[in-house]
Amino acid sequence: MAVDHTAQIAAMEAALAQGVTSASYEGKSASYRSLEEMIQTIAYLKRQDAKAAGRGRAVAGFAGFSRGYRTRGPGYGY
């Protein structure tokens, strides 16, 4: 069974916007060492929610193109 982190993420984002390192949600509270740690935790929780909903992590690729000939290298007179 997947856990819904929506309330936790909303509370953490509100705390982050205020610049504080502690957040309270659903009767629980958590303190973080730094704002960077909060940002990393929010990203982690969002990935977990996306994984539970069947949405994978976005992946970008690099496309390469060739004109079919080479101008340097072995066998080309250089």
C-alpha positions, 0 to 999 in steps of 0.5 A: 500500500502506497503512502500519500505524502501530499500533506507532508510535502505541502507543509514542508514547502510552506515552511521552506517558503518561510525560511524555517527548518521545521514543519508540522503536518497531521499532528507530527512535526519534523526538524531539518538541519538545513534548507538544503536537506528540506529541498532534498527531502521534498524531492525524494517524497515527490519521487516516491509519490510519482513512483507509487502513481506509476509515473516514472522519472523523466529521462532526457536523451542526447541525439547525435547526427552524422552526415555519413562521412568522416574528415579525420581519423585513420585512413583519411590521409591524416 
